Amino acid sequence: MHRACLIACLLLCAPCRALAGAVQLYLMDVPPMSTQAGPGHGVVGDIVLEALRRAGIAPQLQLVPNNRAIVVAQLPSSQSVLIIPLARVPEREAHFTWIAPLYKVERAFFTTGKQIDSYAEARRALHTIGVARGTVTPVILHAQGFAAAQIYQISDNDNVPRMLEAGRMDAWFGPIEQMHVFLRNKHPTRRIVEGKPVNGTDNYLACSRQCDPALVARLSRQLAAMERDGTIRAIRARYARAGR
């Protein structure tokens, strides 16, 4: 009887031991959702870091290129690896554990010429469309019938305004708020034309497919509590004021 009780206690405490150490958190650089530049870590970054703090979980922050973060988080060998912010689309559904939606992203085409308000217009008018490497954006364009040769993937995303002005691409397709950050930082000399939103995704706090259920439950509870007590609203408001 004593041995059976001991085994049961050990099994019940296994999730506690798993959460006792630090958890890897891959923070992608997608301002204003998340940023590696500081002083904060973006809207989603600050929300998730606060949820981890309240849950008593120490994050090991991993700051690597976005495409590397996604590859590592979806490796079959990855165990309880967190990643933010990750767009939830059908192509990714089976590869991750989806903990909570934190940010709604709208995407549009940006040009230095004619305003592009739809995929149909873009297919007719654009030859080269720039997108951020390692994001879901090229997947979205492929699904809308754009050829691989039309999609120009780049890593140095904050140079997008300069590249558009230099004619290195016909348009940029990506999150509207992210482009607004680029424009504030780069002060382009020519007017960049913003099209109407043509795509929206929910961006999540996600985890590797193999993810400790206790970790998922604890973070879900903390995020729900932060929504109720106004913490998430306050973080979003802080970044909205900073972006004006």
C-alpha positions in Angstrom: 0.0 0.0 0.0 2.8 2.4 0.9 4.6 1.7 -2.3 1.4 2.3 -4.4 0.8 5.6 -2.7 4.4 6.7 -3.3 4.1 5.9 -7.0 0.8 7.8 -7.3 2.4 10.8 -5.6 5.3 10.7 -8.0 3.0 10.6 -11.0 0.9 13.5 -9.7 4.0 15.6 -9.1 5.6 14.9 -12.5 4.0 18.0 -14.1 5.2 20.1 -11.2 8.8 18.9 -11.7 8.4 19.6 -15.5 7.4 23.2 -14.8 10.0 23.7 -12.0 12.8 24.5 -14.5 12.9 27.2 -17.2 10.8 26.9 -20.3 12.1 28.0 -23.7 10.2 30.9 -25.2 11.0 31.8 -28.8 10.1 35.5 -29.4 9.8 36.4 -33.0 10.6 39.9 -34.2 7.2 41.1 -35.5 6.7 44.6 -34.2 4.4 45.9 -32.7 3.2 42.4 -31.7 6.7 41.3 -30.5 10.1 42.9 -30.7 13.6 41.9 -29.7 14.8 45.5 -29.7 13.2 46.7 -26.4 12.7 48.5 -24.1 9.6 46.2 -23.9 9.0 43.1 -25.9 5.9 44.2 -27.8 2.2 43.7 -27.0 2.2 39.9 -27.2 5.7 39.6 -25.7 4.8 41.6 -22.6 1.5 39.8 -22.2 3.1 36.4 -22.3 6.0 37.3 -20.1 3.6 38.6 -17.5 1.5 35.4 -17.7 4.7 33.4 -17.2 5.7 35.5 -14.2 2.3 35.1 -12.6 2.4 31.3 -13.3 5.8 31.1 -11.5 7.5 29.9 -14.7 10.9 31.2 -15.7 11.3 31.8 -19.4 14.5 31.1 -21.3 14.1 33.8 -23.9 15.3 32.7 -27.4 16.0 35.6 -29.8 16.7 34.0 -33.2 15.5 34.7 -36.8 11.7 34.0 -37.2 12.1 31.1 -39.6 14.5 29.4 -37.3 12.2 29.8 -34.3 9.3 28.2 -36.3 11.4 25.3 -37.5 12.7 24.6 -34.0 9.3 24.8 -32.3 7.7 22.3 -34.6 10.5 19.7 -34.5 9.2 16.3 -33.3 11.9 16.4 -30.7 10.8 19.7 -29.2 9.2 19.4 -25.8 7.2 22.2 -24.2 8.8 24.9 -26.4 6.7 28.1 -26.5 6.6 30.5 -29.5 5.0 33.9 -30.0 3.3 35.3 -32.0 2.2 32.5 -34.3 -0.5 32.9 -36.9 -3.0 30.0 -36.8 -3.6 28.8 -40.3 -4.6 25.3 -41.6 -1.1 24.5 -42.8 0.2 24.8 -39.2 -2.7 23.4 -37.3 -1.3 19.9 -36.7 2.3 21.0 -35.9 1.7 23.1 -32.8 -0.3 23.2 -29.5 -2.5 26.3 -29.6 -2.7 27.9 -26.2 -4.5 31.2 -26.6 -5.2 33.9 -29.3 -3.6 37.2 -28.3 -3.6 39.5 -31.4 -5.6 40.0 -34.6 -3.4 40.8 -37.6 -4.7 42.4 -40.8 -2.5 42.4 -43.9 -2.5 44.6 -46.9 -0.4 45.4 -50.0 1.8 48.5 -49.9 3.1 50.1 -53.1 4.6 53.4 -54.4 2.1 53.5 -57.2 -1.5 52.4 -57.7 -3.4 51.4 -54.5 -4.0 47.6 -54.5 -7.1 46.5 -52.6 -7.5 42.9 -53.5 -5.7 39.7 -54.4 -7.2 39.9 -57.9 -5.8 43.4 -58.5 -2.4 42.2 -57.1 -2.3 39.3 -59.5 -3.0 41.6 -62.5 -0.7 44.5 -61.5 2.3 43.1 -59.5 5.3 41.1 -60.7 7.4 41.0 -57.5 5.8 41.0 -54.0 8.0 41.3 -50.9 7.2 39.4 -47.8 8.9 38.6 -44.5 10.9 35.4 -44.5 9.9 32.8 -41.9 6.3 34.1 -41.6 2.9 32.7 -42.8 2.6 35.5 -45.4 4.2 33.6 -48.3 1.9 30.6 -47.5 -1.1 33.0 -47.7 0.0 34.2 -51.2 0.7 30.7 -52.5 -2.9 29.7 -51.4 -4.2 32.7 -53.3 -2.6 31.6 -56.6 0.6 33.6 -56.6 3.6 31.9 -58.2 6.8 31.3 -56.2 8.7 33.5 -58.6 6.5 36.5 -57.7 7.2 36.2 -54.0 10.4 37.9 -52.8 11.3 36.8 -49.2 13.6 39.0 -47.2 14.9 38.9 -43.6 15.8 42.6 -43.0 12.2 43.7 -42.8 12.8 47.2 -41.4 14.4 48.2 -44.7 11.1 47.6 -46.6 10.3 51.3 -47.1 13.7 51.9 -48.7 13.5 48.8 -50.8 10.0 49.9 -52.1 11.3 53.3 -53.0 14.3 51.8 -54.8 12.0 49.7 -56.9 13.4 46.4 -55.7 9.9 45.1 -55.5 6.5 46.2 -56.8 4.8 45.8 -53.5 5.1 44.7 -49.9 2.5 42.4 -48.4 2.4 42.1 -44.7 0.8 43.2 -41.4 -0.5 46.7 -41.5 0.7 47.7 -38.0 4.1 46.3 -38.7 4.5 48.5 -41.8 3.4 51.5 -39.8 6.3 50.8 -37.4 8.7 50.6 -40.3 7.4 53.9 -41.7 7.8 55.7 -38.4 11.4 54.4 -38.1 12.6 55.0 -41.7 10.9 58.3 -42.8 10.6 57.5 -46.5 10.9 60.4 -48.9 8.2 59.1 -51.3 4.6 58.4 -50.3 3.9 54.7 -49.8 0.4 53.8 -50.7 -1.5 51.4 -48.3 -4.2 49.2 -49.7 -7.3 48.0 -48.0 -7.0 44.9 -45.6 -7.3 41.7 -47.6 -6.3 39.1 -45.0 -6.7 38.6 -41.3 -5.3 36.0 -38.9 -5.4 35.3 -35.2 -1.9 35.2 -33.7 -1.4 32.9 -30.8 0.7 31.9 -27.9 1.7 28.5 -29.2 3.7 25.5 -28.0 5.4 22.6 -29.7 3.2 19.7 -30.5 4.6 17.8 -27.5 3.7 20.2 -24.7 3.1 19.6 -21.0 -0.7 19.8 -20.4 0.1 21.4 -17.0 2.0 24.2 -18.7 -0.9 24.8 -21.2 -3.5 24.8 -18.4 -1.5 27.1 -16.1 -0.8 29.7 -18.9 -4.4 29.5 -20.1 -5.6 30.3 -16.6 -3.3 33.2 -16.1 -4.1 34.7 -19.5 -7.9 34.4 -18.7 -7.3 36.1 -15.4 -5.3 38.9 -17.0 -8.1 39.5 -19.4 -10.6 39.7 -16.6 -8.5 42.1 -14.4 -7.7 44.5 -17.2 -4.0 43.7 -17.5 -4.1 42.7 -21.1 -6.2 45.8 -22.0 -3.6 48.0 -20.2 -0.7 46.5 -22.1 -2.4 47.0 -25.4 -3.3 50.6 -24.5 0.3 51.4 -23.5 1.6 50.3 -26.9 -1.3 52.1 -28.7 -0.2 55.4 -27.0 3.5 54.8 -27.9 2.6 54.3 -31.5 0.9 57.6 -32.0 
